[in-house]
Amino acid sequence: MAEVAAVLIAARDEEAVIAETVGALRAVFPDVDVIVADDGSSDRTAARAAAAGASVLRLPARGKGQALTLGEREAPAGRILLVDADLVGDLRLLAAADGDLVVAAFSERQGGGFGIAKRAGRLLVRMFSGLEPREPLSGQRVLSQAARDACFPLAAGFGCEVRMTVDAVRAGLRVSELELPFRHGATGRDLRGFAHRGRQLVDALLACGPTGVNHRGLRLPLVGWFVGLRGGPAVAVVAAIGLADDAWSGPERGFRAHLRSRRTTGVLKLAAIPLIGLLVTRKLSGALLVGLAANFLNQLDTRPGRALKAYLLAAPFAGAPLRTAVILAPYDLREMTMLGDSGANALGAMLGLSSVSKLTGRGRWAAIGALAGLTILGEVRSLGELIERTPGLRELDALGRQP
């Protein structure tokens, strides 16, 4: 059995236990790098981990899956061991276990809740992979290099373990559980405990839905369907078309690349979204506004919050609703979710549809001219690059975004 190349811990506000955990790991694995991905701790977690001998990666608070993903990039090739910050137990048996993904199943019941999140995790793993796990949420795992290749980047937040198991099974890897006498600081039946398990449940559900990889290489849930749910039937259809592009798009970018390839999901969007605008508004200007606005926001959705800020700036002039974008903006800016083509196209369609009744005929054609100009500009130059080089726009674009 190959040796463990690194031990990886995601930790947030664990100053009370992190030094003991790192010290125990260093004693058991003296020649192995222990990497602590500090997920935005507000206490002395990072300092105490470093003092105990860990390599510490200081990160903004993004979530467990994001922290583990960024930490894994610091690990050398080979098998890695994932450990929770508050674990108590001997990890040598887990580290030596045979298999591509081996998950520790605690020999004694852990947790003080009603088991809802765990049962949901089991159901999700079974639905999406066929495997019936005992411990779908266990954070104590050893992964071979093949499992690393199949599972990273991990799904976001506390959904990372559930999706990790699903991805490993789907990749045809050897997945097993090993019962071990571990203990950890399980949450109780209080407000904090229920909030934690609620986040686990939501994150697991999102992790098994559509996901995308952002500019930083983080794998995030795509939430464009949420825009579709709140925007009416026409916007829901646009969101569904965008979701197809999220799921099946190729390497083509821009009008010309899609038209040259002909049979792409991008060509479907170019034809279908203006058609929806035409059917709803019964106006050529409506078709053009919906199609161009959807494409414009999609062009901007290359950095967290960029498309949502453009929507929020334009919505009052177009008479478009603000609530959905306001709800999504903090999660998008903190890199916890992504709009994807589905959400960006749906928001653009909302702008276009609302502007038809809000703007006069002359105002609609002026908006069409401006959007057409921006679309042409985006074909020959990167709009994101222009924003980043323009004072004022650059600062607005960066506002609220994590470094």
C-alpha positions in Angstrom: 0.0 0.0 0.0 1.3 3.4 -1.0 2.2 5.9 1.8 0.1 8.9 2.5 1.5 11.9 0.7 -0.3 14.6 2.8 -2.9 15.1 5.5 -5.5 17.8 4.7 -7.7 19.6 7.3 -10.3 22.3 6.6 -10.8 24.4 9.7 -12.8 27.4 10.8 -12.7 28.8 14.3 -11.1 25.6 15.8 -8.5 27.2 18.0 -9.5 25.1 21.0 -8.7 21.8 19.3 -6.6 22.4 16.2 -3.2 22.2 17.9 -4.0 18.9 19.6 -5.3 17.5 16.3 -2.2 18.6 14.3 0.2 17.4 17.0 -1.4 14.0 17.1 -1.2 13.7 13.3 2.5 14.9 13.3 3.3 12.2 15.9 1.6 9.4 13.8 2.9 10.7 10.4 6.2 12.5 11.2 7.4 12.7 7.6 4.0 13.7 6.1 3.0 17.3 5.5 -0.1 18.3 7.5 -1.9 21.0 5.6 -4.5 23.2 7.3 -6.8 25.1 5.0 -8.0 27.9 7.3 -11.5 28.8 6.0 -11.7 32.4 7.2 -11.3 31.8 10.9 -11.9 34.8 13.2 -9.8 33.3 16.0 -6.3 31.9 16.4 -6.8 28.7 14.5 -4.2 29.5 11.8 -1.5 30.6 14.4 -2.0 27.5 16.6 -2.0 25.1 13.7 1.3 26.6 12.4 2.8 26.5 15.9 1.9 22.8 16.1 3.8 22.1 12.9 1.1 22.4 10.1 1.5 24.1 6.8 -1.3 26.7 6.9 -3.2 28.1 3.9 -5.1 31.2 5.0 -8.3 31.7 3.0 -11.4 33.9 3.0 -14.5 32.1 4.4 -15.9 30.2 1.4 -16.9 26.8 2.7 -15.5 23.4 3.5 -15.4 22.1 0.0 -13.7 25.2 -1.4 -11.1 25.2 1.4 -10.3 21.5 0.8 -10.0 22.1 -2.9 -7.5 24.9 -2.5 -5.6 23.0 0.1 -5.4 19.9 -2.1 -3.5 21.9 -4.7 -0.7 22.3 -2.1 -0.4 18.6 -1.6 2.2 16.5 -3.5 0.9 13.7 -5.8 -0.2 10.5 -4.2 -2.7 9.4 -1.5 -4.1 12.0 0.8 -5.9 11.8 4.1 -8.8 14.1 4.8 -9.4 14.8 8.5 -11.8 17.0 10.5 -10.2 19.6 12.8 -11.8 18.1 16.0 -11.1 14.4 15.3 -9.9 12.1 18.2 -8.6 8.7 17.1 -5.8 6.8 15.5 -5.8 7.3 11.8 -3.1 4.7 10.9 -5.7 2.0 10.0 -7.6 4.4 7.8 -4.4 5.6 6.1 -3.4 2.0 5.4 -6.8 0.9 4.1 -6.9 -0.6 0.6 -9.1 1.2 -2.0 -9.4 4.4 -4.0 -11.8 6.1 -1.5 -12.1 4.7 2.0 -14.5 6.4 4.4 -14.3 6.1 8.2 -17.5 4.9 9.7 -17.6 5.7 13.5 -18.0 2.6 15.6 -20.1 4.6 18.1 -23.0 6.9 17.2 -21.9 10.5 16.6 -24.1 13.5 16.6 -27.0 14.7 18.7 -29.6 15.4 16.0 -32.4 13.4 14.6 -30.4 12.0 11.7 -32.3 13.9 8.9 -29.2 15.2 7.2 -27.5 11.8 7.4 -30.5 10.0 5.9 -30.8 12.6 3.2 -27.1 12.1 2.4 -27.6 8.3 2.2 -30.6 8.8 -0.1 -28.7 11.2 -2.4 -25.7 8.9 -2.7 -27.9 6.0 -3.5 -30.0 8.0 -6.0 -27.0 9.3 -7.9 -24.5 6.4 -7.7 -26.4 3.2 -6.5 -24.1 2.9 -3.4 -25.8 2.6 0.1 -23.3 4.3 2.5 -23.4 4.1 6.2 -21.6 7.4 6.8 -22.3 9.7 3.8 -21.2 12.8 5.8 -18.0 11.5 7.4 -15.1 13.8 6.8 -12.4 11.2 7.6 -11.4 9.8 4.2 -8.4 8.5 2.3 -8.1 9.1 -1.4 -5.8 7.5 -4.0 -4.4 9.7 -6.8 -7.1 8.3 -9.1 -9.8 9.4 -6.6 -8.2 12.8 -6.3 -8.4 13.1 -10.1 -12.0 12.1 -10.2 -13.3 14.1 -7.2 -11.4 17.4 -7.2 -12.4 20.1 -7.3 -14.8 19.1 -4.6 -18.4 20.3 -4.4 -19.0 23.4 -2.3 -19.6 23.7 1.4 -20.7 20.7 3.5 -21.9 18.9 0.3 -18.4 17.9 -0.6 -18.4 14.5 1.1 -21.7 13.4 -0.5 -20.7 14.4 -4.0 -17.2 13.0 -3.5 -18.7 9.6 -2.9 -21.0 9.9 -5.9 -18.1 11.0 -8.2 -15.8 8.2 -7.1 -18.5 5.5 -7.7 -19.4 7.0 -11.1 -15.7 6.9 -12.1 -15.7 3.2 -11.4 -13.3 3.5 -8.4 -13.1 1.2 -5.4 -15.2 2.8 -2.6 -15.5 1.3 0.8 -16.2 2.2 4.5 -14.0 1.1 7.4 -15.5 1.1 11.0 -13.1 2.8 13.4 -13.3 4.0 17.0 -13.2 7.7 16.2 -14.8 10.6 18.1 -15.3 14.3 17.2 -17.1 17.3 18.6 -20.6 16.5 17.3 -23.2 19.3 17.4 -26.1 18.9 19.8 -29.9 19.5 19.7 -29.6 23.3 20.1 -29.9 26.2 17.7 -26.3 26.0 16.6 -26.5 22.3 16.0 -29.7 22.5 14.0 -28.3 25.4 11.9 -25.2 23.3 11.2 -27.2 20.3 10.1 -29.5 22.5 8.1 -26.5 23.8 6.1 -25.3 20.2 5.6 -28.7 19.3 4.2 -28.9 22.3 1.8 -25.3 21.9 0.7 -25.7 18.2 0.0 -28.8 18.9 -2.1 -27.1 21.6 -4.1 -23.9 19.5 -4.5 -25.9 16.7 -6.3 -27.5 19.3 -8.7 -25.8 21.0 -11.6 -22.4 22.5 -10.8 -19.8 24.5 -12.6 -16.2 25.5 -12.2 -15.4 29.2 -11.7 -12.4 31.3 -12.7 -10.6 30.1 -9.5 -11.1 26.5 -10.3 -13.7 26.1 -7.5 -16.7 23.8 -8.2 -19.9 25.6 -7.2 -23.6 24.9 -7.5 -25.4 26.5 -10.4 -28.4 28.4 -9.2 -29.9 29.8 -12.4 -33.0 27.6 -11.8 -33.8 29.9 -8.9 -34.1 32.9 -11.3 -36.3 30.8 -13.5 -38.6 29.8 -10.6 -39.1 33.5 -9.7 -39.3 35.0 -13.1 -42.4 33.6 -14.7 -42.9 30.9 -17.4 -40.9 32.7 -20.2 -37.9 33.3 -17.9 -38.1 29.7 -16.7 -37.8 28.5 -20.3 -34.8 30.7 -20.9 -33.2 29.4 -17.7 -33.8 25.8 -18.9 -32.1 26.6 -22.2 -29.2 28.2 -20.3 -29.0 25.1 -18.1 -28.6 22.9 -21.2 -25.7 25.1 -22.3 -24.2 24.8 -18.8 -24.4 21.0 -19.0 -23.5 20.3 -22.6 -21.6 23.3 -24.0 -18.3 22.8 -25.8 -15.2 25.0 -26.1 -16.9 27.5 -28.4 -17.1 31.1 -27.3 -18.8 34.0 -29.0 -21.3 34.2 -31.9 -18.8 33.4 -34.7 -17.5 30.3 -33.0 -21.0 28.9 -32.4 -22.2 29.7 -35.9 -19.2 28.0 -37.4 -19.8 24.9 -35.3 -23.6 25.1 -36.1 -24.8 22.3 -33.8 -24.0 23.7 -30.3 -26.1 24.6 -27.3 -24.9 28.2 -28.0 -26.7 28.2 -31.4 -29.8 26.9 -29.6 -29.7 29.9 -27.3 -29.1 32.3 -30.2 -32.2 31.1 -31.9 -34.5 30.2 -29.0 -34.1 33.1 -26.6 -35.1 35.9 -29.1 -37.9 33.7 -30.2 -39.3 33.5 -26.7 -39.0 37.3 -26.5 -41.0 37.6 -29.8 -43.7 35.2 -28.6 -44.2 37.0 -25.3 -44.0 40.6 -26.5 -45.3 40.2 -30.1 -42.7 42.8 -31.0 -39.4 42.6 -33.0 -38.0 45.1 -30.4 -38.9 42.6 -27.7 -37.2 39.7 -29.4 -34.0 41.8 -29.9 -34.0 43.2 -26.3 -34.5 39.8 -24.7 -31.9 38.1 -26.9 -29.3 40.9 -26.6 -29.8 41.5 -22.8 -29.5 37.7 -22.1 -26.3 37.5 -24.2 -24.8 40.7 -22.6 -25.2 39.4 -19.0 -23.9 36.1 -20.1 -20.7 37.8 -21.4 -20.3 39.5 -18.1 -20.6 36.4 -15.9 -16.9 35.7 -15.8 -16.2 36.9 -12.3 -18.3 36.7 -9.1 -21.0 39.3 -8.8 -20.2 41.0 -12.1 -23.4 40.0 -14.0 -25.6 40.6 -10.9 -24.2 44.1 -10.4 -24.9 45.0 -14.1 -28.5 43.6 -13.6 -29.0 45.6 -10.4 -27.8 48.8 -12.1 -30.0 48.3 -15.2 -33.1 47.0 -13.4 -34.6 50.3 -12.2 -34.4 51.7 -15.8 -36.0 48.6 -17.3 -38.6 48.2 -14.5 -37.2 44.7 -13.7 -37.6 43.1 -10.2 -34.7 43.4 -7.9 -35.4 40.8 -5.2 -34.0 37.7 -6.8 -30.7 39.4 -7.7 -30.4 40.9 -4.2 -30.9 37.4 -2.7 -28.3 35.8 -4.9 -25.6 38.5 -4.8 -24.0 37.7 -1.5 -23.6 34.0 -2.3 -22.2 34.8 -5.8 -19.7 37.3 -4.5 -18.5 34.9 -1.7 -18.1 32.2 -4.3 -20.6 29.9 -2.7 -22.8 29.6 -5.8 -22.6 30.5 -9.5 -25.2 31.9 -11.9 -24.0 30.0 -14.8 -25.4 30.5 -18.3 -28.8 29.5 -16.9 -28.9 32.4 -14.4 -27.2 35.0 -16.5 -29.5 34.4 -19.5 -32.6 34.3 -17.3 -31.7 37.6 -15.6 -31.0 39.1 -19.0 -34.4 37.9 -20.3 -36.0 39.5 -17.2 -34.4 42.8 -18.1 -35.5 42.6 -21.8 -39.0 41.6 -21.1 -39.5 44.3 -18.4 -38.0 47.0 -20.6 -40.5 46.4 -23.4 -43.4 47.8 -21.3 -41.2 50.3 -19.4 -39.5 52.0 -22.3 -40.9 54.0 -25.2 -40.5 52.8 -28.7 -37.5 55.2 -29.2 -36.1 54.1 -25.8 -36.3 50.5 -26.8 -34.4 51.0 -30.0 -31.8 53.1 -28.2 -31.3 50.2 -25.7 -31.1 47.7 -28.6 -28.4 49.8 -30.2 -26.4 50.0 -27.0 -26.7 46.3 -26.3 -25.8 45.5 -29.9 -22.7 47.7 -29.7 -21.6 46.0 -26.5 -22.2 42.6 -28.0 -20.0 43.5 -31.0 -17.4 44.9 -28.7 -17.5 41.6 -26.7 -16.9 39.7 -29.8 -13.6 41.5 -30.6 -12.5 42.4 -27.0 -13.0 40.9 -23.6 -15.6 43.0 -21.7 -14.1 41.7 -18.4 -10.7 42.9 -19.4 -12.0 46.3 -20.4 -13.8 46.6 -17.0 -10.6 45.7 -15.1 -8.6 48.3 -17.0 -11.2 51.2 -16.6 -10.9 53.3 -13.4 -14.3 53.5 -11.6 -15.6 50.4 -13.3 -12.7 48.4 -11.9 -13.4 49.5 -8.3 -17.2 48.9 -8.7 -16.5 45.5 -10.2 -14.3 44.5 -7.3 -16.7 45.8 -4.6 -17.7 43.0 -2.2 -15.7 40.3 -4.0 -13.2 38.2 -2.0 -9.5 38.4 -2.9 
